[in-house]
């Protein structure tokens, strides 16, 4: 019996219609002998609509519709995820460009873990790293990341996790924030976005 039919066969609602409370009780009637065993050769071959009993589907038709429904659901989910990814991509670029257009973008940071960067560069690196590198974190690190995002959106420069150190590492390799993002887009790297206000 196929897996789909097996699940249907074990559905207690089917057995209730035959006078058994569940499929296990039906199978416990060993004294039914060969006659009961013969019933296992029968399989449901049609499905009837509860809303419209005249609407009947063969097992193959039901399987086809089920496959179509699953395919449609998969396609819609892919479209949804693609739209979300595009929104994250656009938001990332918007925030990076905004960082460089800010009045204090050229201000040099001289203290703290972001020392050595301009404020524009540090902010741009934050958006890049939050979107591309901080994925798959578990609690409590994910909460630290969320608080860092809140600080970033409020105009601060979060020192969440290893963000400044990673930015210094990438800068030492000669990468700039825009180039880093262009590189990841060319690779098709997935983006992540902690919750926004």
N, C-alpha and C positions, 0 to 999 in steps of 0.2 A: 504494500500500500504506500502511495507517495506521501511525502511529509505533509503536504497540504490536506490530503484526504485523511491522514492520520489525525491531524489536529481537529478536523471536522468530526471524525469518528469519536474522538475523546471529548467533544463538546457535550456537557451534561444536558444542555437544552434539547439536543436531539433525542437523548435517551428518556428525558422526562415525557416527551410526546408518546413514547412507547410504553410508559408505565413504570420506568425505572428511575429512581432518584439521581443516579449518576452512572457513568460508564463502568466504574469499578465494580459496583454491585451487580451489574448485568454480567460482567465477566466472572463473577464469583459463583454463578449458578452452574457448577460443574455437572450437576445431575441432568442438565439439558442434553448432554452427550453430543452425538454427531449432528443432531438436528440444529442445535445452536451453532455448532462449528460451521455448518453449511451456510448459515446466514452471513458469515464473514466474507463469503464470496461476492456479496452484493455491495455495490458502491453507489452513492448518490450520483445521478447523471444529469440532473437538472436543478436549476435554481429558480424560485418563484418570487416575484416582487411582493412584499407585504402590502405596499400601497396599491399595486395593480396586479392582482393574481393572474390576469391573463398575460402578463408580461413574463415570459419564461426564457431562461438562458440555458444552453447546454453547458456541460462542464468546460468544454473548450472555449466557448464564448465568454464564460465567466473568467477563465484564465486570461484570455486576450484583454478583456476590459480591465482586469486587475493589473496586467502588465502596462497597459496604456495609462492607467491612473498613476502607477508608480513612476513611469517615465515622465509624465506631466509634472508630478510633484518634484522629481529630481531636477527637471529643467527650470522650474520656477525657483527652486532653492539656489541653483547655480546663478540664475539671473539676479537674484537678491544679493548673493554674496559678491558678484561682480560689481553691482551698483554700489555696495558698501565700500568695496575696495577702491573704486574710483573716487568716492566721496572722501575717503581717508587720504588718497593721493593728492587731490586738489587742496584739501585742508592743510596738509603738510607743506605744500609749496606756498600757499597763502600765508601761513604763519612764518615761514622762513623769510619770505620777501618783506613781510611786515617787520620782522626783527631788524632787517638792514635799513628800513626806512624810518625806524624810530629815532626821535631826537637824540637819544643817548647811545645810538648804535656804535659810535666810534670811541666811546668812553672806555678807557683801559682799566681792567680789573687788576688790582695790585695786592689784594689779600684774599685768603681763603683758597679753597681747592680749585677755583676757576681762575686764579691768578695767571696772567700771561695772555689771556684772551681779551678781545674787545667784547663789550656787552652784546653786540649784534651777533658775533661769532658764537659766543657761549649759548645764547638763546637758540640760534639755529641748530647747534649741535644737540641741544636738549630735545628739540622736536624730532630730529633725525633718530636719535638713540631710543627715544620713547616709542617711536613707530617701528623701528626695524630690529632692535636688539633685545628689548625686554619682553620676551614672549615666554610662555610656559612657566611663569613664576608661581610658586605656591605660597600660601599664607605662612608667615606674616610679611614676606617680601612684597607680595602683590599689594598689600595695604600701604607699604612704604612707597611703592610706585604711584598709587592713587593719590597719596598726599603730595608727592612730588609734582604730579600733573596739576593738582589744584594750585600749588604754589606757582608753577609756570604760568598758568592762565591768569593768575593775579598779578603778573608782572615780575615775579621773583626769579631767581636762578637756583633751582633745586640742586642739592648735592645728594640726591637719592641714589642709593646703591653705589655703583662704581661709575656713575655718569661722567664726572669730571675727568677721572683717570682714563677712561676709554676715549674721551675727546682728545686728551693730550696725546695718547698713543696714536690715534689716527692723524692728528696734526703733525706729529713727528715723522709720519710716513709721507708727508707732503699733500695729504688730502684736505680739501676745503669742504664745507658743508654742502654746497650745491653739487660739487663733483661726486661726493659720497652718495647723495640721493640719486643722481643720474646713473651712477654705477649700479645701484640696487634695482632701479627701474629697468635697466637694460637686462639684468639677470632675471627679472620677474620675481624678485623677492617679495614674499607676503608682508603686509603691514599689520601692525597691531595698534590699537588705540585704547589706552585706559579710559575709564568713564570720564566724560566731559561735563562741565557744569551746565 
